[in-house]
Amino acid sequence: MTSTLEQYFKITERGSSIGKEVRGGVVTFLTMAYIIVLNPIILAGVPDVDGNFLGGGSEAGSGFATIAAVTALVAGILTILMGVVANFPLALATGLGLNAFVAFSVASQMTWADAMGLVVIEGLIILALVLTGFRKAVFDAVPRQLKTAIAVGIGLFITLIGLVDAGFVRTTGIAAPPVQLGIGGNLVGWPVLVFIIGLLLMISLYARGVPGAILIGIAVTTVIAGIVQAIADVPRGNGDPTSKGWNLNDPSWPDTIFKKPDFSLLGDFNLLGGFEQAGVVTASLLVFTLLLADFFDTMGTMTAIGAEAGLNDVDGTPEGAQRILVVDSIAAAAGGAAGVSSNTSYIESASGVGDGARTGLASVVTGVLFLLATFAAPLVEHIPSEAAVPALVLVGFLMMSQVKDIAWDDLEIAIPAFFTIVLMPFTYSITAGIGAGFIAYVLIKLVMGKAAAIHPLMWLIGGLFVVYFAIDPITRLIS
């Protein structure tokens, strides 16, 4: 059995071990398990055009358990598929940002089934682009140093995600400054202290070269959080930027560990209903917006993961890129068909890579844990994000180190790289950073009289991103 795993996943060849892969898979799951809770929070509280809520019922939150179960189910199946087919340490789940767009911009104009139908169409279009080789051709057309900038930008982005999720950095609700340290410039609350302890512990273990530093850090910090909760009885903050409580989950022990999952959302989509409900033009623009965001988010994510794992070639392309893109494209359609929004590759996979994962076996482990989580939702809901997100900060540092490979004295690449890097964290969007970088790259080459050096696909991508950034006025003009 062991030799079969070694040969199939090329574990030794990639400088890893079965133990490292299992550990890395567990770390990735712990880092992104929040989506099982967060996706229902986003999708279950928004009524569609008829006033109905996803999962059935006329009350907000009525479908929470169903959405959570299906979210974990789809994530588990697709992550295992990524590991087995692409042999890449990348996990998938419902895309944050994409699910908010579906909830607030799409479902408000049609039924939930119609909205999920548009998600399926978007996924099928991406799959067609992959199978024709177009998506990989686009990836190959991107200059290597711009790919490096994407990885660096994502490193800063996930660092900011970790700091915000921990309450270390918070929004102010005013124009200037838009964010600040803690509340009123002060770090307050037990959860923030737990995060700081976890981060310092993780950094110390990593600096000492302790194997499994990230997983050990998460496990110890979870225990510390449980002790703090038992003593201080800290309430749950539910994402409130002014709360001193746990950001999403409190570390208390649940009354029930296992329960039978409800998968009734599976297949709850209407493929062409959105075009009938919202009109051909509006529905087409909604599909285009989903398509572009999904298309380039994955490109950035797999580049960053491959770079961190040492699996990219000299041009910055990950090993088995075509298979990675095929599975990711299937995930987009599968998420819509399951009624939980488009599934996509997760940059949080970098936490598992940071802990040693180098092959698809880690993804299989992560996927199996997601499948188990369909039965153990009560337990997953009580693991505090403050115990897991220190991993994002540490991995952000590791990804940031690639910035040295960018030629900062060459303005033709340095300026596009700069926009790519800074706009990802500042806009909270991988797609926005990539788009700004691509447009800047084409523009600078053009004004420098080097239009012939621009790959034809870069012209096309730059034009599409101009449309993407101007989608609101275009929609208003056409409508």
C-alpha positions in Angstrom: 0.0 0.0 0.0 2.8 2.4 1.0 4.8 1.7 -2.2 1.7 2.2 -4.3 1.1 5.6 -2.8 4.7 6.5 -3.2 4.7 5.7 -6.9 1.3 7.1 -7.8 1.8 10.5 -6.0 5.6 10.7 -6.6 6.1 11.4 -3.0 9.8 10.7 -2.6 10.5 12.2 -6.0 9.1 15.5 -4.8 11.1 15.4 -1.6 8.2 14.6 0.7 6.9 11.7 2.8 3.5 10.2 3.6 3.7 11.7 7.0 4.3 15.2 5.6 1.5 14.8 3.1 -1.0 13.7 5.8 0.1 16.5 8.1 -0.1 19.0 5.3 -3.6 17.9 4.3 -4.8 18.2 7.9 -3.3 21.7 8.1 -5.0 22.8 4.9 -8.4 21.5 6.1 -8.1 23.3 9.5 -7.1 26.5 7.7 -10.1 26.5 5.3 -12.7 24.6 7.3 -14.3 28.0 8.1 -16.0 27.9 4.7 -18.4 25.2 6.0 -19.7 27.9 8.4 -19.1 31.0 6.4 -20.8 29.9 3.2 -24.1 29.3 4.9 -23.8 32.7 6.7 -23.4 34.4 3.3 -26.0 32.4 1.3 -28.6 31.6 3.9 -29.4 35.1 4.9 -30.3 36.6 1.5 -33.7 36.3 -0.1 -34.1 35.8 -3.9 -36.4 37.9 -6.1 -39.4 35.9 -4.8 -38.4 36.4 -1.1 -37.3 32.8 -0.6 -34.1 31.7 1.1 -31.6 29.1 -0.2 -32.3 25.7 1.3 -36.0 26.3 1.6 -38.2 28.4 3.8 -39.2 32.0 4.1 -36.9 32.9 7.1 -33.3 33.9 7.0 -31.0 31.1 8.1 -33.5 28.3 7.6 -31.2 26.5 5.2 -28.0 26.9 7.2 -27.5 23.2 8.1 -28.3 22.0 4.5 -25.9 24.6 2.9 -23.2 23.6 5.4 -23.5 19.9 4.7 -23.5 20.3 0.9 -20.6 22.8 1.0 -18.5 20.2 2.8 -19.6 17.4 0.5 -18.8 19.2 -2.7 -15.5 20.5 -1.3 -14.5 17.0 -0.3 -15.3 15.3 -3.6 -13.6 17.9 -5.7 -10.5 18.2 -3.5 -10.0 14.4 -3.7 -10.5 14.7 -7.5 -7.8 17.4 -7.6 -5.4 15.1 -5.6 -6.0 12.0 -7.7 -6.2 13.5 -11.2 -3.8 16.4 -11.0 -1.5 15.2 -8.1 -1.3 18.8 -6.8 -1.6 19.9 -3.2 -4.5 22.2 -3.9 -7.9 22.1 -2.1 -11.2 23.5 -3.5 -14.4 24.8 -1.9 -17.1 27.4 -2.5 -15.3 30.6 -3.6 -15.6 33.6 -1.2 -16.4 36.7 -3.2 -18.0 34.6 -5.8 -20.7 33.4 -3.3 -21.3 37.0 -2.2 -21.7 38.1 -5.8 -24.2 35.3 -6.4 -26.1 36.1 -3.3 -26.3 39.9 -3.5 -26.0 40.6 -7.3 -27.5 37.6 -9.0 -30.2 36.1 -6.7 -31.7 39.5 -6.1 -32.8 39.5 -9.8 -34.0 35.9 -10.1 -34.7 32.7 -8.0 -31.9 30.8 -6.3 -32.3 28.0 -8.7 -32.0 30.4 -11.6 -28.9 32.0 -10.1 -27.2 28.6 -9.6 -28.1 27.8 -13.2 -25.9 30.8 -14.3 -23.1 29.4 -12.1 -23.3 26.1 -13.9 -23.2 27.8 -17.3 -20.2 29.8 -16.2 -18.4 26.6 -15.1 -19.2 24.8 -18.4 -17.8 27.7 -20.4 -14.6 27.6 -18.4 -14.4 23.9 -18.9 -14.8 24.3 -22.6 -12.0 26.9 -22.6 -9.7 24.5 -20.8 -10.5 21.5 -23.0 -9.7 23.6 -26.1 -6.4 24.7 -24.6 -7.3 28.3 -24.4 -7.1 28.7 -20.6 -3.6 27.2 -20.4 -2.6 29.2 -23.5 -3.5 32.4 -21.6 -1.5 31.2 -18.6 1.5 30.5 -20.8 1.3 33.9 -22.3 1.8 35.7 -19.0 5.4 36.8 -18.4 7.2 34.8 -15.7 7.9 37.8 -13.5 4.3 38.8 -13.6 3.4 35.3 -12.4 5.9 35.8 -9.6 4.2 39.1 -8.7 0.9 37.3 -8.5 2.3 34.8 -6.0 3.8 37.7 -3.9 0.5 39.6 -4.0 -1.4 36.6 -2.9 1.0 36.2 0.0 0.2 39.7 1.2 -3.5 39.0 0.6 -3.7 35.9 2.7 -1.6 37.7 5.4 -4.3 40.4 5.5 -7.0 37.8 5.6 -5.3 36.2 8.6 -4.9 39.5 10.5 -8.5 40.6 9.8 -10.0 37.2 10.7 -8.1 37.3 14.0 -9.2 40.9 14.9 -5.6 42.1 14.9 -6.5 44.5 12.0 -10.1 45.9 11.8 -12.2 48.2 9.7 -12.9 51.6 11.2 -16.1 52.4 9.4 -14.7 55.8 8.3 -12.9 57.1 5.2 -9.5 57.6 6.9 -8.0 55.5 8.1 -10.2 52.6 6.7 -8.4 50.0 8.8 -6.5 50.1 12.1 -4.8 48.1 14.7 -7.5 46.3 16.8 -10.2 48.6 18.2 -9.4 52.3 18.4 -5.7 51.5 17.8 -5.5 49.0 20.7 -5.4 45.2 20.7 -8.4 44.1 22.9 -10.1 40.9 23.7 -9.0 37.3 24.6 -9.3 36.0 21.0 -6.7 38.4 19.7 -4.3 37.3 22.5 -4.9 33.7 21.5 -4.1 34.6 17.9 -0.9 36.3 19.0 0.2 33.4 21.1 -0.5 31.0 18.2 1.4 33.2 15.7 4.5 33.5 18.0 4.4 29.8 18.7 4.2 28.9 15.1 7.0 31.3 14.1 9.2 30.0 16.9 8.6 26.4 15.8 9.2 27.2 12.2 12.4 29.1 12.9 13.7 26.2 14.9 13.0 23.9 12.0 10.5 21.7 13.9 8.6 19.4 11.6 4.9 20.1 11.5 5.3 23.5 12.9 2.1 24.8 11.5 -0.1 21.8 12.5 1.5 21.8 16.0 0.8 25.5 16.3 -2.8 25.1 15.3 -3.4 22.2 17.7 -1.8 23.9 20.7 -3.5 27.2 20.0 -6.9 25.4 19.8 -6.3 23.9 23.3 -5.3 27.4 24.6 -8.5 28.8 23.1 -10.5 26.1 24.9 -8.9 27.0 28.2 -9.5 30.7 27.7 -13.1 30.0 26.8 -13.7 27.9 29.9 -12.3 30.6 32.1 -13.5 33.8 30.5 -16.7 32.6 28.6 -16.0 34.9 25.6 -19.0 35.4 23.3 -19.0 34.9 19.6 -18.5 38.0 17.5 -20.0 36.8 14.2 -17.6 39.0 12.2 -18.6 42.2 14.0 -15.5 44.5 13.6 -16.2 46.1 17.0 -16.7 42.9 18.9 -14.1 41.6 21.4 -15.4 38.0 20.9 -14.4 35.1 18.7 -14.6 36.1 15.1 -16.7 33.2 13.8 -16.6 30.1 16.0 -16.2 29.8 19.7 -14.1 27.0 21.0 -16.7 25.5 23.3 -17.4 21.7 23.2 -20.6 21.0 21.1 -23.5 19.1 22.6 -23.5 16.8 19.6 -20.5 15.8 17.6 -22.2 14.0 14.7 -25.5 14.4 13.0 -27.0 13.1 9.7 -26.3 15.5 6.9 -29.1 17.0 4.7 -28.1 17.0 1.0 -31.5 18.1 -0.4 -29.9 21.1 -2.2 -28.1 18.8 -4.7 -29.5 19.4 -8.2 -31.5 22.5 -7.2 -30.7 24.6 -10.2 -32.5 25.9 -13.4 -30.0 26.1 -16.2 -31.7 28.7 -18.4 -34.1 30.3 -15.9 -31.9 33.3 -15.3 -32.2 34.3 -18.9 -35.9 34.1 -18.8 -36.1 36.0 -15.4 -33.5 38.8 -15.9 -33.2 39.0 -19.6 -30.5 37.8 -22.0 -28.3 40.9 -21.7 -28.3 41.1 -17.9 -27.9 37.3 -17.5 -25.0 37.3 -20.0 -23.2 40.1 -18.2 -23.6 38.3 -14.9 -22.1 35.1 -16.4 -19.2 37.2 -17.8 -18.4 38.7 -14.4 -18.4 35.3 -12.7 -16.4 33.9 -15.6 -13.6 36.4 -15.5 -13.3 36.4 -11.7 -13.1 32.6 -11.6 -10.8 32.3 -14.5 -8.0 34.4 -13.1 -8.4 33.7 -9.4 -7.4 30.1 -10.1 -4.5 31.1 -12.3 -3.1 33.2 -9.5 -3.7 30.6 -6.9 -2.1 27.6 -8.6 0.9 29.7 -9.6 1.4 30.7 -5.9 1.0 27.2 -4.6 3.3 25.7 -7.2 5.9 28.3 -6.5 5.8 27.7 -2.8 5.9 23.9 -3.3 8.7 24.1 -5.9 6.5 22.5 -8.5 6.7 25.3 -11.1 8.9 25.1 -14.2 11.3 27.8 -15.4 8.4 29.8 -16.9 6.4 29.7 -13.6 3.9 27.1 -14.8 2.9 24.4 -12.3 3.4 20.8 -13.1 0.2 19.3 -14.6 -1.3 22.7 -15.1 -3.9 21.4 -17.7 -5.2 18.8 -15.3 -5.4 21.3 -12.5 -7.4 23.6 -14.7 -9.8 20.8 -15.8 -10.6 19.9 -12.2 -11.1 23.5 -11.2 -13.4 24.1 -14.1 -15.5 21.1 -13.2 -15.6 22.5 -9.7 -17.2 25.7 -10.9 -20.1 23.9 -12.6 -20.4 21.3 -9.7 -20.8 24.0 -7.1 -23.7 25.5 -9.0 -25.3 22.1 -9.7 -25.1 21.4 -6.0 -26.8 24.7 -5.1 -23.9 26.2 -3.0 -22.3 28.5 -5.6 -19.1 28.1 -7.7 -16.3 26.0 -6.2 -12.7 27.1 -6.8 -9.1 26.6 -5.8 -8.2 27.9 -2.3 -5.1 29.9 -1.6 -5.3 28.6 2.0 -3.8 25.4 0.5 -0.5 27.3 0.9 -0.7 26.5 4.7 -0.5 22.8 4.0 2.3 23.4 1.5 4.1 25.5 4.1 3.9 22.4 6.4 5.5 20.1 3.9 2.7 19.0 1.4 4.0 18.5 -2.1 1.7 16.0 -3.8 -2.0 15.3 -4.4 -2.0 12.9 -1.4 -2.4 16.0 0.8 -5.5 17.0 -1.2 -6.9 13.5 -0.7 -6.5 13.9 3.0 -8.1 17.3 3.0 -11.0 16.0 0.9 -11.6 13.1 3.2 -11.8 15.4 6.2 -14.3 17.6 4.4 -16.4 14.5 3.7 -16.2 13.6 7.4 -17.2 17.1 8.2 -20.6 16.6 6.6 -21.4 14.4 9.6 -19.3 16.4 12.1 -20.6 19.9 11.4 -21.2 20.6 15.1 -17.5 20.0 15.9 -16.2 22.0 13.0 -18.4 24.9 14.0 -16.5 25.1 17.3 -12.9 25.4 16.1 -12.0 29.1 16.4 -10.5 30.8 13.3 -8.1 32.5 15.7 -6.3 29.1 16.1 -5.9 28.5 12.4 -5.3 31.9 10.8 -1.7 32.3 12.2 -0.8 29.8 9.5 -1.9 32.3 6.8 0.4 35.0 8.2 3.4 32.7 8.3 2.7 31.4 4.8 2.2 34.9 3.6 5.8 35.6 4.7 7.0 32.6 2.8 5.3 33.7 -0.4 6.4 37.3 0.0 10.1 36.1 -0.1 9.7 35.5 -3.9 9.6 39.3 -4.4 13.4 39.2 -4.9 13.0 37.5 -8.2 11.3 40.6 -9.8 13.6 43.0 -11.7 12.6 46.2 -9.9 15.0 48.2 -12.0 13.0 47.3 -15.2 10.0 49.6 -15.2 8.3 47.6 -17.9 7.8 44.7 -15.5 8.2 46.5 -12.1 5.2 48.8 -12.4 2.8 46.0 -13.5 4.2 43.8 -10.8 3.7 46.6 -8.2 0.0 47.1 -9.2 -0.5 43.3 -9.1 1.0 43.0 -5.6 -0.5 46.0 -3.9 -4.1 45.8 -5.3 -4.7 42.2 -4.2 -4.7 43.0 -0.4 -6.0 46.6 -0.9 -9.0 45.5 -2.9 -9.4 42.1 -1.2 -9.5 40.6 -4.6 -7.0 38.4 -6.5 -8.8 39.2 -9.7 -8.5 42.9 -9.3 -4.7 42.7 -8.7 -4.2 40.5 -11.8 -6.4 42.7 -13.9 -4.6 45.9 -13.0 -1.2 44.3 -13.5 -2.1 43.0 -17.0 -3.6 46.3 -18.1 -0.5 48.2 -16.8 1.8 45.7 -18.6 0.1 46.1 -22.0 -0.1 49.9 -21.6 3.6 50.4 -20.7 4.7 48.1 -23.6 2.5 50.2 -25.9 3.8 53.6 -24.8 7.4 52.3 -25.0 6.9 51.5 -28.6 7.1 47.7 -28.0 3.6 46.7 -29.1 5.1 43.8 -31.2 6.5 42.3 -28.0 3.0 41.9 -26.5 1.6 38.4 -26.8 -1.8 38.5 -28.7 -3.5 36.9 -25.8 -2.2 39.6 -23.5 -4.0 42.1 -25.7 -7.2 40.1 -25.4 -6.9 39.7 -21.6 -6.1 43.4 -21.1 -9.2 44.3 -23.1 -11.4 41.9 -21.2 -10.2 43.3 -17.9 -11.1 46.8 -19.1 -14.6 45.5 -19.6 -14.5 43.8 -16.2 -13.6 47.0 -14.3 -16.2 48.9 -16.3 -18.9 46.3 -15.9 -21.3 48.6 -13.9 -21.4 51.5 -16.4 -21.6 49.1 -19.3 -24.5 47.3 -17.6 -26.3 50.6 -17.0 -25.7 51.7 -20.6 -27.0 48.5 -22.2 -29.9 48.2 -19.8 
